[in-house]
Structure formats: structure tokens, C-alpha cells
Amino acid sequence: MTKHELAGDQRSVAVDTAATEQAVIRFPQGLPGFEELTRFFLCERAGLQPLILLVALDTADVALPLLRAADFLTDYSPPIPGSDLDALDATRVEELDLFVVVTFEGKDGGVAANLMAPIYVNRTRCLGRQVVLPEGSYPVQFALLPSHE
Amino acid sequence: MLILTRKIGEKITIGESIVVSVLEINGSQVRLGIAAPQTIAVHRSEIYERIREQNRQAGSIALSQVGALSERLRTLFPKQPIPEK
């Protein structure tokens, strides 16, 4: 490896790191099941669409597939308690991006979305929170695709 | 663990702002009323545990599976209405 190539690699890594640092979204409470992880970033790539990955920064092997709720679901407007808005440093729900976690069973198994615990992100403040809604409001497993197995 | 014995109508106070009341006892079932500030989330433990499990399962997706999953999801148009519960 030449000095020039090495310098190029170093510059490339530095740029990537800076981009990641800017996009770090803090989840001060962690996520249920991952309470110890508080720093994530949203990986949005054309090849992944419609999925968005919520990637943990402090471990190498945690990435949650998300869907932007508005892309797939009509009539999904869960009420967010004022305390959750406060925690997200927001005054109105319109300031927040709303995502749902996608669960799946195997390669061709059923695909579902968790509508009872949506993820809200305040991109301006770089804050995120998974809100557990009151029981009976929305299902934990809302089927999106049936199993093909 | 603190263990307390309570009768119907009696209460337990936790901290300064959480009150748990025993409303009804029916066989092996106990109905509790919980008064807590909005900032305190109150859920049945099994619901919270189910959400934890779902997150863990979702979070363990291998990168090799993401492409196939997104391809399947691209078929999901138009938007799905949420059925009445």
C-alpha cells in the first residue's frame, strides 16, 4: 500500500466517522430489551427501502429494521403522552418522525409490525424514544405479510 | 423484596406520588388500581416483556436478511388500513 492510498483511506474513515457523529440519535432510556444501548443512527439507503435500520453504535451486532409508519399504515396516529413529548424535547407530535419496529420469522416467514411500541425520533434534537402505548390501543404484532413457508 | 398484606380497599403508597389500591379479589385474581404521574409508565410485566422479546428478535437481523426482507415489503402497496380492534 502506498502512502497516498493510506492517506486516502484515513481521510475516508475520518469523513465517515464525522457523518456518523452528526447523525447520532440518543435514546436516554435505551430500548426495551436493549436498555444499555443509548446511541444509535438511522441508516437510510436506497437499496434498503422501504426499510430503515436503527443501528446501535456501541455494539456491532444490533440493528432494528424499522418502517416509517406513514409509508405503510393509514389511520395510525397513536396519542403520545405529554411526558414523552417532553422527553423528546418537542412540543408537538408533528416535530417527530414516527417509526414502527418490524419483526419477521425466518427467510420467508410472516412479517409484522409492532404498533403498540412505536419509535419517535426528534431529528432536530437528535433524541429518540420507544413509547409503549396503553394496552388495547394498538396490537404488538400487526401482520404485514403472511408466511410463505 | 418487601411483602405486605392488604385487604380490599386498602392502599400502598410508593414514593410520594404512586398509590396502588386493592379493588377486588376474585378467586386467584386481584384487581389493582394504580394512580401514578403521567411520567411513570405502568404496564403489565408480560406486555413489556413481550416488547422486549420482539425488539431483541428484530435487533438480531443479519445484514444478509435485510435485502430479502425489504424486497418482500416493497410489495406492500397501497397502504394497509388498520383493522378495528
gemmi code that builds the backbone of each chain (N, CA, C; Angstrom):
import gemmi

chains = {
    "A": [
        ("MET", (0.843, -1.199, 0.000), (0.000, 0.000, 0.000), (0.880, 1.251, 0.000)),
        ("THR", (0.592, 2.182, -0.918), (1.374, 3.414, -0.993), (0.914, 4.391, 0.084)),
        ("LYS", (1.794, 5.392, 0.280), (1.461, 6.401, 1.269), (0.181, 7.146, 0.883)),
        ("HIS", (0.087, 7.410, -0.458), (-1.080, 8.135, -0.960), (-2.380, 7.363, -0.657)),
        ("GLU", (-2.335, 6.047, -0.950), (-3.542, 5.235, -0.725), (-3.899, 5.203, 0.762)),
        ("LEU", (-2.839, 5.105, 1.583), (-3.081, 5.072, 3.028), (-3.742, 6.370, 3.488)),
        ("ALA", (-3.184, 7.502, 2.956), (-3.764, 8.790, 3.330), (-5.219, 8.859, 2.896)),
        ("GLY", (-5.473, 8.350, 1.679), (-6.854, 8.358, 1.193), (-7.766, 7.563, 2.100)),
        ("ASP", (-7.300, 6.389, 2.534), (-8.114, 5.559, 3.422), (-8.408, 6.284, 4.725)),
        ("GLN", (-7.354, 6.922, 5.267), (-7.545, 7.600, 6.544), (-8.571, 8.724, 6.409)),
        ("ARG", (-8.480, 9.449, 5.271), (-9.411, 10.559, 5.069), (-10.832, 10.020, 4.954)),
        ("SER", (-10.948, 8.919, 4.233), (-12.250, 8.312, 4.027), (-12.879, 7.901, 5.365)),
        ("VAL", (-12.074, 7.279, 6.225), (-12.576, 6.851, 7.529), (-12.989, 8.058, 8.359)),
        ("ALA", (-12.169, 9.129, 8.298), (-12.473, 10.320, 9.085), (-13.799, 10.930, 8.653)),
        ("VAL", (-14.040, 10.983, 7.343), (-15.296, 11.551, 6.845), (-16.474, 10.722, 7.315)),
        ("ASP", (-16.338, 9.383, 7.215), (-17.428, 8.515, 7.643), (-17.742, 8.721, 9.119)),
        ("THR", (-16.695, 8.822, 9.931), (-16.897, 8.977, 11.362), (-17.600, 10.291, 11.661)),
        ("ALA", (-17.185, 11.367, 10.967), (-17.817, 12.663, 11.203), (-19.291, 12.604, 10.846)),
        ("ALA", (-19.619, 11.950, 9.731), (-21.015, 11.859, 9.316), (-21.824, 11.103, 10.362)),
        ("THR", (-21.223, 10.018, 10.882), (-21.914, 9.222, 11.885), (-22.134, 10.027, 13.156)),
        ("GLU", (-21.114, 10.778, 13.576), (-21.244, 11.550, 14.809), (-22.384, 12.554, 14.709)),
        ("GLN", (-22.527, 13.177, 13.518), (-23.597, 14.152, 13.354), (-24.962, 13.513, 13.469)),
        ("ALA", (-25.075, 12.269, 13.049), (-26.378, 11.630, 12.976), (-26.697, 10.796, 14.207)),
        ("VAL", (-25.870, 10.883, 15.242), (-26.115, 10.056, 16.424), (-27.419, 10.479, 17.080)),
        ("ILE", (-28.291, 9.499, 17.292), (-29.554, 9.767, 17.972), (-29.478, 9.112, 19.338)),
        ("ARG", (-29.669, 9.918, 20.339), (-29.586, 9.399, 21.710), (-30.951, 8.897, 22.169)),
        ("PHE", (-30.966, 7.697, 22.714), (-32.127, 7.132, 23.376), (-31.756, 7.036, 24.859)),
        ("PRO", (-32.021, 8.095, 25.637), (-31.531, 8.113, 27.022), (-31.984, 6.906, 27.856)),
        ("GLN", (-33.171, 6.355, 27.536), (-33.660, 5.188, 28.291), (-33.249, 3.873, 27.630)),
        ("GLY", (-32.515, 3.926, 26.531), (-32.274, 2.707, 25.768), (-33.564, 2.278, 25.087)),
        ("LEU", (-33.636, 1.018, 24.686), (-34.861, 0.450, 24.131), (-35.210, -0.768, 24.961)),
        ("PRO", (-36.497, -1.100, 25.109), (-36.824, -2.334, 25.828), (-36.059, -3.515, 25.218)),
        ("GLY", (-35.366, -4.246, 26.041), (-34.537, -5.356, 25.553), (-33.100, -4.948, 25.301)),
        ("PHE", (-32.885, -3.647, 25.104), (-31.528, -3.128, 24.892), (-31.341, -1.874, 25.742)),
        ("GLU", (-31.637, -2.011, 27.023), (-31.636, -0.840, 27.902), (-30.254, -0.215, 28.018)),
        ("GLU", (-29.208, -1.004, 27.767), (-27.847, -0.494, 27.941), (-27.357, 0.276, 26.716)),
        ("LEU", (-28.094, 0.193, 25.622), (-27.665, 0.870, 24.383), (-28.407, 2.200, 24.252)),
        ("THR", (-27.668, 3.286, 24.179), (-28.310, 4.607, 24.150), (-27.927, 5.428, 22.924)),
        ("ARG", (-27.004, 4.928, 22.109), (-26.583, 5.712, 20.937), (-26.832, 4.899, 19.664)),
        ("PHE", (-27.618, 5.478, 18.766), (-27.977, 4.799, 17.521), (-27.824, 5.771, 16.361)),
        ("PHE", (-27.851, 5.246, 15.153), (-28.054, 6.117, 13.994), (-29.013, 5.439, 13.030)),
        ("LEU", (-29.695, 6.265, 12.245), (-30.657, 5.759, 11.267), (-29.942, 5.561, 9.944)),
        ("CYS", (-29.920, 4.338, 9.486), (-29.282, 4.018, 8.216), (-30.375, 3.966, 7.141)),
        ("GLU", (-30.397, 4.972, 6.274), (-31.423, 5.065, 5.227), (-30.722, 5.007, 3.875)),
        ("ARG", (-30.804, 3.883, 3.226), (-30.154, 3.741, 1.920), (-31.194, 3.312, 0.894)),
        ("ALA", (-30.983, 3.737, -0.332), (-31.937, 3.421, -1.399), (-32.142, 1.911, -1.511)),
        ("GLY", (-31.075, 1.155, -1.381), (-31.177, -0.287, -1.526), (-31.960, -0.968, -0.419)),
        ("LEU", (-32.120, -0.282, 0.691), (-32.842, -0.863, 1.833), (-34.330, -0.545, 1.791)),
        ("GLN", (-34.718, 0.446, 1.000), (-36.102, 0.918, 1.047), (-37.092, -0.224, 0.825)),
        ("PRO", (-38.189, -0.248, 1.537), (-38.682, 0.785, 2.458), (-38.119, 0.686, 3.875)),
        ("LEU", (-37.238, -0.297, 4.108), (-36.715, -0.451, 5.467), (-35.716, 0.652, 5.802)),
        ("ILE", (-35.683, 0.975, 7.067), (-34.660, 1.861, 7.625), (-34.072, 1.091, 8.797)),
        ("LEU", (-32.765, 1.108, 8.927), (-32.157, 0.370, 10.032), (-31.789, 1.330, 11.158)),
        ("LEU", (-32.184, 0.963, 12.367), (-31.760, 1.707, 13.548), (-30.569, 0.941, 14.117)),
        ("VAL", (-29.388, 1.469, 13.890), (-28.155, 0.730, 14.172), (-27.536, 1.217, 15.475)),
        ("ALA", (-27.247, 0.283, 16.380), (-26.607, 0.636, 17.643), (-25.143, 0.968, 17.402)),
        ("LEU", (-24.676, 2.029, 18.050), (-23.289, 2.451, 17.838), (-22.324, 1.784, 18.807)),
        ("ASP", (-22.824, 1.298, 19.922), (-21.925, 0.799, 20.957), (-21.801, -0.711, 20.981)),
        ("THR", (-22.343, -1.363, 19.968), (-22.152, -2.793, 19.816), (-22.223, -3.092, 18.327)),
        ("ALA", (-21.616, -4.183, 17.940), (-21.503, -4.429, 16.498), (-22.688, -5.195, 15.935)),
        ("ASP", (-23.520, -5.749, 16.773), (-24.481, -6.713, 16.238), (-25.942, -6.415, 16.566)),
        ("VAL", (-26.294, -5.162, 16.734), (-27.703, -4.825, 16.955), (-28.142, -3.781, 15.936)),
        ("ALA", (-29.122, -4.143, 15.126), (-29.725, -3.214, 14.162), (-31.192, -3.591, 14.033)),
        ("LEU", (-32.069, -2.659, 14.341), (-33.502, -2.950, 14.268), (-34.074, -2.444, 12.945)),
        ("PRO", (-34.765, -3.327, 12.190), (-35.419, -2.862, 10.972), (-36.679, -2.073, 11.316)),
        ("LEU", (-36.801, -0.891, 10.743), (-37.954, -0.029, 11.011), (-38.671, 0.282, 9.701)),
        ("LEU", (-39.914, 0.673, 9.833), (-40.662, 1.247, 8.725), (-41.160, 2.603, 9.155)),
        ("ARG", (-41.137, 3.534, 8.227), (-41.761, 4.820, 8.502), (-43.261, 4.561, 8.467)),
        ("ALA", (-43.933, 4.802, 9.597), (-45.329, 4.388, 9.730), (-46.200, 4.975, 8.633)),
        ("ALA", (-45.964, 6.228, 8.266), (-46.825, 6.897, 7.288), (-46.736, 6.250, 5.907)),
        ("ASP", (-45.652, 5.510, 5.628), (-45.485, 4.884, 4.321), (-46.399, 3.674, 4.137)),
        ("PHE", (-46.796, 3.056, 5.237), (-47.485, 1.782, 5.134), (-48.853, 1.721, 5.775)),
        ("LEU", (-49.099, 2.576, 6.731), (-50.301, 2.414, 7.537), (-51.178, 3.654, 7.466)),
        ("THR", (-52.444, 3.435, 7.207), (-53.377, 4.550, 7.285), (-53.980, 4.551, 8.687)),
        ("ASP", (-54.449, 5.664, 9.119), (-55.150, 5.770, 10.406), (-54.276, 5.385, 11.596)),
        ("TYR", (-52.985, 5.506, 11.456), (-52.127, 5.193, 12.613), (-51.597, 6.504, 13.173)),
        ("SER", (-52.248, 6.949, 14.208), (-51.822, 8.209, 14.833), (-51.902, 8.047, 16.345)),
        ("PRO", (-50.966, 7.273, 16.898), (-51.042, 6.991, 18.338), (-50.882, 8.270, 19.157)),
        ("PRO", (-51.661, 8.371, 20.230), (-51.532, 9.546, 21.093), (-50.234, 9.457, 21.889)),
        ("ILE", (-49.439, 10.478, 21.840), (-48.186, 10.453, 22.595), (-48.352, 11.297, 23.858)),
        ("PRO", (-48.123, 10.696, 25.025), (-48.292, 11.449, 26.267), (-47.359, 12.661, 26.328)),
        ("GLY", (-47.813, 13.688, 27.022), (-47.020, 14.910, 27.147), (-45.643, 14.653, 27.735)),
        ("SER", (-45.562, 13.685, 28.650), (-44.271, 13.402, 29.272), (-43.272, 12.850, 28.252)),
        ("ASP", (-43.800, 12.078, 27.268), (-42.907, 11.563, 26.219), (-42.475, 12.685, 25.284)),
        ("LEU", (-43.417, 13.613, 24.998), (-43.026, 14.781, 24.189), (-41.918, 15.557, 24.896)),
        ("ASP", (-42.086, 15.744, 26.203), (-41.065, 16.462, 26.974), (-39.723, 15.735, 26.866)),
        ("ALA", (-39.769, 14.417, 27.020), (-38.528, 13.640, 26.980), (-37.842, 13.759, 25.622)),
        ("LEU", (-38.654, 13.994, 24.591), (-38.103, 14.137, 23.239), (-37.811, 15.593, 22.907)),
        ("ASP", (-37.978, 16.459, 23.895), (-37.707, 17.889, 23.722), (-38.533, 18.473, 22.579)),
        ("ALA", (-39.783, 18.037, 22.489), (-40.679, 18.513, 21.430), (-41.939, 19.085, 22.062)),
        ("THR", (-42.608, 19.957, 21.335), (-43.869, 20.496, 21.833), (-45.063, 19.934, 21.063)),
        ("ARG", (-44.815, 19.478, 19.816), (-45.903, 18.936, 19.004), (-45.440, 17.646, 18.340)),
        ("VAL", (-46.389, 16.721, 18.153), (-46.035, 15.435, 17.560), (-45.541, 15.619, 16.120)),
        ("GLU", (-45.955, 16.718, 15.469), (-45.539, 16.973, 14.089), (-44.027, 17.205, 13.984)),
        ("GLU", (-43.390, 17.484, 15.101), (-41.938, 17.697, 15.075), (-41.170, 16.375, 15.034)),
        ("LEU", (-41.916, 15.271, 15.180), (-41.255, 13.978, 15.352), (-41.453, 13.073, 14.141)),
        ("ASP", (-40.466, 12.222, 13.884), (-40.614, 11.150, 12.910), (-41.120, 9.918, 13.651)),
        ("LEU", (-42.030, 9.198, 12.999), (-42.667, 8.051, 13.651), (-42.304, 6.772, 12.893)),
        ("PHE", (-41.755, 5.812, 13.615), (-41.361, 4.541, 13.016), (-41.982, 3.382, 13.802)),
        ("VAL", (-42.118, 2.242, 13.133), (-42.513, 1.029, 13.842), (-41.438, -0.035, 13.616)),
        ("VAL", (-41.261, -0.898, 14.605), (-40.258, -1.965, 14.520), (-40.863, -3.140, 13.753)),
        ("VAL", (-40.088, -3.685, 12.825), (-40.542, -4.808, 12.009), (-39.981, -6.106, 12.583)),
        ("THR", (-40.853, -7.084, 12.765), (-40.389, -8.393, 13.203), (-40.706, -9.408, 12.115)),
        ("PHE", (-39.921, -10.443, 12.054), (-40.092, -11.426, 10.992), (-39.668, -12.782, 11.520)),
        ("GLU", (-40.180, -13.820, 10.852), (-39.842, -15.192, 11.254), (-39.176, -15.884, 10.091)),
        ("GLY", (-37.863, -15.969, 10.136), (-37.136, -16.704, 9.099), (-37.178, -15.994, 7.760)),
        ("LYS", (-36.572, -16.644, 6.738), (-36.409, -16.015, 5.425), (-37.754, -15.711, 4.761)),
        ("ASP", (-38.675, -16.673, 4.791), (-39.963, -16.480, 4.119), (-41.130, -16.468, 5.100)),
        ("GLY", (-40.820, -16.261, 6.372), (-41.861, -16.303, 7.392), (-42.684, -15.029, 7.415)),
        ("GLY", (-43.652, -15.006, 8.323), (-44.519, -13.843, 8.440), (-43.751, -12.598, 8.871)),
        ("VAL", (-44.225, -11.457, 8.396), (-43.610, -10.177, 8.744), (-44.673, -9.343, 9.460)),
        ("ALA", (-44.301, -8.752, 10.572), (-45.267, -7.987, 11.362), (-44.627, -6.689, 11.841)),
        ("ALA", (-45.483, -5.778, 12.244), (-45.002, -4.510, 12.800), (-45.550, -4.352, 14.203)),
        ("ASN", (-44.726, -3.818, 15.070), (-45.145, -3.581, 16.453), (-45.765, -2.181, 16.538)),
        ("LEU", (-47.091, -2.147, 16.566), (-47.774, -0.849, 16.596), (-47.993, -0.356, 18.027)),
        ("MET", (-47.774, -1.238, 18.988), (-48.012, -0.834, 20.380), (-46.831, -0.066, 20.961)),
        ("ALA", (-45.656, -0.251, 20.347), (-44.471, 0.431, 20.880), (-43.726, 1.137, 19.749)),
        ("PRO", (-44.310, 2.226, 19.229), (-43.652, 2.943, 18.137), (-42.402, 3.676, 18.614)),
        ("ILE", (-41.551, 3.977, 17.665), (-40.326, 4.730, 17.968), (-40.477, 6.137, 17.412)),
        ("TYR", (-40.329, 7.107, 18.281), (-40.376, 8.512, 17.870), (-38.953, 9.060, 17.853)),
        ("VAL", (-38.668, 9.863, 16.828), (-37.342, 10.480, 16.732), (-37.505, 11.978, 16.486)),
        ("ASN", (-36.850, 12.747, 17.300), (-36.757, 14.191, 17.084), (-35.408, 14.444, 16.414)),
        ("ARG", (-35.441, 14.588, 15.096), (-34.178, 14.707, 14.358), (-33.459, 16.016, 14.681)),
        ("THR", (-34.233, 17.058, 14.978), (-33.612, 18.333, 15.291), (-32.777, 18.226, 16.556)),
        ("ARG", (-33.327, 17.571, 17.551), (-32.633, 17.430, 18.837), (-31.813, 16.147, 18.932)),
        ("CYS", (-31.911, 15.297, 17.910), (-31.185, 14.015, 17.900), (-31.563, 13.170, 19.118)),
        ("LEU", (-32.866, 13.109, 19.381), (-33.356, 12.335, 20.513), (-34.363, 11.296, 20.017)),
        ("GLY", (-34.336, 10.116, 20.627), (-35.290, 9.077, 20.270), (-35.872, 8.422, 21.501)),
        ("ARG", (-37.027, 7.790, 21.295), (-37.689, 7.144, 22.426), (-38.686, 6.117, 21.890)),
        ("GLN", (-38.680, 4.940, 22.458), (-39.714, 3.967, 22.119), (-40.808, 4.092, 23.159)),
        ("VAL", (-42.000, 4.435, 22.692), (-43.126, 4.712, 23.587), (-44.026, 3.480, 23.649)),
        ("VAL", (-44.278, 2.973, 24.838), (-45.201, 1.851, 24.995), (-46.586, 2.434, 25.244)),
        ("LEU", (-47.499, 2.216, 24.283), (-48.844, 2.795, 24.348), (-49.710, 2.020, 25.334)),
        ("PRO", (-50.808, 2.630, 25.769), (-51.705, 1.921, 26.690), (-52.215, 0.626, 26.060)),
        ("GLU", (-52.430, -0.366, 26.903), (-52.903, -1.656, 26.407), (-54.241, -1.495, 25.704)),
        ("GLY", (-54.419, -2.236, 24.603), (-55.684, -2.219, 23.892), (-55.759, -1.165, 22.809)),
        ("SER", (-54.769, -0.271, 22.739), (-54.843, 0.785, 21.727), (-54.398, 0.258, 20.356)),
        ("TYR", (-53.291, -0.408, 20.305), (-52.787, -0.961, 19.039), (-52.122, -2.311, 19.329)),
        ("PRO", (-52.090, -3.208, 18.310), (-51.508, -4.536, 18.552), (-49.977, -4.531, 18.630)),
        ("VAL", (-49.446, -5.475, 19.395), (-47.992, -5.651, 19.460), (-47.492, -6.250, 18.143)),
        ("GLN", (-48.291, -7.121, 17.558), (-47.910, -7.745, 16.289), (-49.003, -7.513, 15.266)),
        ("PHE", (-48.778, -6.573, 14.380), (-49.717, -6.291, 13.306), (-49.152, -6.917, 12.036)),
        ("ALA", (-49.861, -7.935, 11.512), (-49.329, -8.680, 10.370), (-49.251, -7.809, 9.124)),
        ("LEU", (-48.076, -7.797, 8.501), (-47.891, -7.071, 7.244), (-47.856, -8.037, 6.065)),
        ("LEU", (-47.149, -9.152, 6.246), (-47.041, -10.149, 5.183), (-47.207, -11.534, 5.793)),
        ("PRO", (-47.916, -12.427, 5.084), (-48.081, -13.789, 5.614), (-46.816, -14.613, 5.390)),
        ("SER", (-46.761, -15.751, 6.062), (-45.641, -16.665, 5.875), (-45.758, -17.350, 4.514)),
        ("HIS", (-44.628, -17.508, 3.832), (-44.610, -18.242, 2.560), (-43.981, -19.610, 2.731)),
        ("GLU", (-43.714, -19.976, 3.974), (-43.039, -21.264, 4.214), (-44.051, -22.403, 4.161)),
    ],
    "B": [
        ("MET", (-37.167, -8.326, 48.883), (-38.498, -7.850, 48.450), (-39.370, -7.597, 49.671)),
        ("LEU", (-39.998, -6.455, 49.658), (-40.938, -6.115, 50.738), (-42.265, -6.817, 50.469)),
        ("ILE", (-42.785, -7.517, 51.448), (-44.063, -8.221, 51.281), (-45.068, -7.624, 52.259)),
        ("LEU", (-46.199, -7.176, 51.737), (-47.234, -6.552, 52.563), (-48.544, -7.313, 52.392)),
        ("THR", (-49.330, -7.357, 53.445), (-50.669, -7.936, 53.357), (-51.688, -6.802, 53.355)),
        ("ARG", (-52.582, -6.810, 52.395), (-53.582, -5.756, 52.260), (-54.973, -6.363, 52.081)),
        ("LYS", (-56.013, -5.617, 52.485), (-57.394, -6.045, 52.265), (-58.007, -5.176, 51.178)),
        ("ILE", (-59.199, -5.594, 50.701), (-59.889, -4.806, 49.672), (-60.112, -3.383, 50.198)),
        ("GLY", (-59.786, -2.426, 49.363), (-59.968, -1.019, 49.731), (-58.731, -0.403, 50.351)),
        ("GLU", (-57.777, -1.229, 50.747), (-56.554, -0.679, 51.334), (-55.547, -0.334, 50.235)),
        ("LYS", (-54.602, 0.472, 50.592), (-53.675, 1.012, 49.596), (-52.221, 0.847, 50.014)),
        ("ILE", (-51.368, 1.016, 49.029), (-49.924, 1.066, 49.274), (-49.404, 2.325, 48.587)),
        ("THR", (-48.608, 3.081, 49.268), (-48.023, 4.272, 48.661), (-46.553, 4.004, 48.345)),
        ("ILE", (-46.155, 4.293, 47.112), (-44.764, 4.107, 46.680), (-44.187, 5.480, 46.377)),
        ("GLY", (-43.146, 5.831, 47.062), (-42.588, 7.171, 46.890), (-43.617, 8.207, 47.311)),
        ("GLU", (-43.593, 9.364, 46.652), (-44.524, 10.425, 47.037), (-45.754, 10.474, 46.146)),
        ("SER", (-45.705, 9.768, 45.011), (-46.758, 10.034, 44.030), (-47.418, 8.798, 43.432)),
        ("ILE", (-47.082, 7.617, 43.905), (-47.693, 6.415, 43.325), (-48.504, 5.714, 44.411)),
        ("VAL", (-49.783, 5.464, 44.107), (-50.652, 4.792, 45.063), (-51.263, 3.572, 44.386)),
        ("VAL", (-51.105, 2.412, 45.008), (-51.680, 1.169, 44.495), (-52.817, 0.763, 45.426)),
        ("SER", (-54.016, 0.582, 44.855), (-55.188, 0.226, 45.661), (-55.635, -1.183, 45.307)),
        ("VAL", (-56.040, -1.953, 46.310), (-56.632, -3.268, 46.073), (-58.136, -3.055, 45.870)),
        ("LEU", (-58.621, -3.310, 44.642), (-60.024, -3.018, 44.325), (-60.931, -4.224, 44.518)),
        ("GLU", (-60.423, -5.392, 44.129), (-61.301, -6.564, 44.118), (-60.447, -7.821, 44.154)),
        ("ILE", (-60.948, -8.819, 44.856), (-60.276, -10.125, 44.850), (-61.311, -11.155, 44.436)),
        ("ASN", (-60.986, -11.889, 43.385), (-61.934, -12.867, 42.868), (-61.187, -14.169, 42.612)),
        ("GLY", (-61.269, -15.109, 43.555), (-60.509, -16.348, 43.429), (-59.025, -16.043, 43.448)),
        ("SER", (-58.326, -16.428, 42.369), (-56.883, -16.194, 42.316), (-56.544, -14.864, 41.634)),
        ("GLN", (-57.578, -14.095, 41.263), (-57.312, -12.825, 40.573), (-57.482, -11.641, 41.511)),
        ("VAL", (-56.580, -10.699, 41.380), (-56.638, -9.468, 42.169), (-56.724, -8.290, 41.209)),
        ("ARG", (-57.684, -7.392, 41.405), (-57.751, -6.160, 40.592), (-57.118, -5.040, 41.382)),
        ("LEU", (-56.183, -4.384, 40.748), (-55.455, -3.296, 41.393), (-55.743, -1.989, 40.674)),
        ("GLY", (-55.827, -0.927, 41.403), (-55.890, 0.405, 40.808), (-54.563, 1.091, 41.073)),
        ("ILE", (-54.003, 1.700, 40.054), (-52.689, 2.333, 40.206), (-52.805, 3.800, 39.817)),
        ("ALA", (-52.529, 4.671, 40.743), (-52.507, 6.104, 40.457), (-51.049, 6.543, 40.448)),
        ("ALA", (-50.623, 7.046, 39.280), (-49.219, 7.457, 39.141), (-49.145, 8.660, 38.216)),
        ("PRO", (-48.130, 9.472, 38.340), (-47.976, 10.598, 37.418), (-47.822, 10.108, 35.982)),
        ("GLN", (-48.168, 10.967, 35.032), (-48.069, 10.592, 33.621), (-46.649, 10.221, 33.215)),
        ("THR", (-45.693, 10.724, 33.944), (-44.298, 10.455, 33.579), (-43.881, 9.028, 33.918)),
        ("ILE", (-44.704, 8.332, 34.720), (-44.383, 6.954, 35.088), (-45.204, 6.015, 34.208)),
        ("ALA", (-44.526, 5.187, 33.442), (-45.225, 4.217, 32.598), (-45.615, 3.009, 33.447)),
        ("VAL", (-46.875, 2.619, 33.348), (-47.352, 1.455, 34.102), (-47.890, 0.432, 33.101)),
        ("HIS", (-47.317, -0.749, 33.106), (-47.763, -1.794, 32.187), (-47.717, -3.131, 32.903)),
        ("ARG", (-48.562, -4.042, 32.442), (-48.422, -5.410, 32.936), (-47.047, -5.916, 32.486)),
        ("SER", (-46.379, -6.625, 33.384), (-44.992, -7.030, 33.094), (-44.890, -7.866, 31.829)),
        ("GLU", (-45.897, -8.722, 31.587), (-45.783, -9.603, 30.421), (-45.863, -8.826, 29.104)),
        ("ILE", (-46.587, -7.693, 29.108), (-46.644, -6.864, 27.894), (-45.265, -6.262, 27.622)),
        ("TYR", (-44.686, -5.700, 28.655), (-43.375, -5.082, 28.497), (-42.340, -6.137, 28.079)),
        ("GLU", (-42.456, -7.325, 28.690), (-41.511, -8.400, 28.360), (-41.676, -8.836, 26.899)),
        ("ARG", (-42.922, -8.817, 26.407), (-43.168, -9.195, 25.015), (-42.519, -8.179, 24.066)),
        ("ILE", (-42.620, -6.917, 24.419), (-41.997, -5.880, 23.581), (-40.477, -6.023, 23.616)),
        ("ARG", (-39.953, -6.338, 24.794), (-38.503, -6.601, 24.888), (-38.095, -7.735, 23.965)),
        ("GLU", (-38.848, -8.833, 24.023), (-38.538, -10.007, 23.201), (-38.596, -9.649, 21.720)),
        ("GLN", (-39.637, -8.888, 21.347), (-39.782, -8.509, 19.933), (-38.608, -7.647, 19.492)),
        ("ASN", (-38.200, -6.716, 20.330), (-37.051, -5.877, 19.973), (-35.796, -6.721, 19.817)),
        ("ARG", (-35.590, -7.652, 20.746), (-34.384, -8.494, 20.673), (-34.390, -9.317, 19.388)),
        ("GLN", (-35.568, -9.854, 19.069), (-35.670, -10.671, 17.858), (-35.432, -9.809, 16.614)),
        ("ALA", (-36.064, -8.622, 16.601), (-35.898, -7.723, 15.451), (-34.451, -7.249, 15.346)),
        ("GLY", (-33.840, -6.972, 16.490), (-32.486, -6.420, 16.509), (-31.413, -7.405, 16.120)),
        ("SER", (-31.773, -8.675, 16.048), (-30.769, -9.682, 15.716), (-30.744, -9.983, 14.224)),
        ("ILE", (-31.431, -9.164, 13.422), (-31.482, -9.427, 11.969), (-30.062, -9.397, 11.389)),
        ("ALA", (-29.755, -10.389, 10.558), (-28.458, -10.417, 9.885), (-28.537, -9.512, 8.660)),
        ("LEU", (-27.431, -8.857, 8.357), (-27.433, -7.955, 7.209), (-27.834, -8.682, 5.928)),
        ("SER", (-27.490, -9.975, 5.878), (-27.834, -10.743, 4.677), (-29.346, -10.918, 4.531)),
        ("GLN", (-30.094, -10.739, 5.627), (-31.550, -10.915, 5.563), (-32.276, -9.611, 5.218)),
        ("VAL", (-31.589, -8.491, 5.394), (-32.256, -7.198, 5.244), (-32.750, -6.995, 3.813)),
        ("GLY", (-31.918, -7.365, 2.836), (-32.283, -7.166, 1.432), (-33.537, -7.937, 1.070)),
        ("ALA", (-33.591, -9.211, 1.485), (-34.754, -10.036, 1.157), (-36.008, -9.502, 1.836)),
        ("LEU", (-35.841, -9.038, 3.067), (-36.995, -8.514, 3.809), (-37.515, -7.234, 3.147)),
        ("SER", (-36.614, -6.341, 2.767), (-37.073, -5.092, 2.149), (-37.721, -5.381, 0.793)),
        ("GLU", (-37.192, -6.374, 0.083), (-37.801, -6.732, -1.196), (-39.235, -7.218, -1.011)),
        ("ARG", (-39.454, -8.035, 0.014), (-40.818, -8.510, 0.281), (-41.724, -7.360, 0.675)),
        ("LEU", (-41.187, -6.425, 1.440), (-42.019, -5.316, 1.921), (-42.377, -4.338, 0.800)),
        ("ARG", (-41.574, -4.317, -0.258), (-41.884, -3.399, -1.372), (-43.198, -3.776, -2.049)),
        ("THR", (-43.640, -5.003, -1.837), (-44.912, -5.431, -2.439), (-46.111, -4.871, -1.678)),
        ("LEU", (-45.853, -4.219, -0.555), (-46.935, -3.818, 0.354), (-47.550, -2.476, 0.001)),
        ("PHE", (-47.975, -2.310, -1.194), (-48.682, -1.076, -1.538), (-50.037, -1.458, -2.109)),
        ("PRO", (-51.088, -0.704, -1.939), (-51.112, 0.559, -1.214), (-51.034, 0.343, 0.291)),
        ("LYS", (-51.117, 1.437, 1.022), (-51.017, 1.370, 2.474), (-52.093, 0.464, 3.054)),
        ("GLN", (-51.737, -0.155, 4.166), (-52.669, -1.057, 4.823), (-53.526, -0.300, 5.836)),
        ("PRO", (-54.857, -0.460, 5.749), (-55.671, 0.103, 6.834), (-55.536, -0.777, 8.063)),
        ("ILE", (-55.587, -0.175, 9.226), (-55.507, -0.945, 10.457), (-56.903, -1.413, 10.825)),
        ("PRO", (-57.098, -2.734, 11.007), (-58.440, -3.229, 11.310), (-58.904, -2.745, 12.677)),
        ("GLU", (-60.208, -2.635, 12.820), (-60.796, -2.267, 14.124), (-60.441, -3.336, 15.130)),
        ("LYS", (-60.087, -2.899, 16.348), (-59.801, -3.892, 17.388), (-61.076, -4.309, 18.082)),
    ],
}
model = gemmi.Model(1)
for chain_id, residues in chains.items():
    chain = gemmi.Chain(chain_id)
    for i, (resn, *xyz) in enumerate(residues, 1):
        res = gemmi.Residue()
        res.name, res.seqid = resn, gemmi.SeqId(i, " ")
        for name, pos in zip(("N", "CA", "C"), xyz):
            atom = gemmi.Atom()
            atom.name, atom.element = name, gemmi.Element(name[0])
            atom.pos, atom.b_iso = gemmi.Position(*pos), 0.0
            res.add_atom(atom)
        chain.add_residue(res)
    model.add_chain(chain)
structure = gemmi.Structure()
structure.add_model(model)
structure.setup_entities()
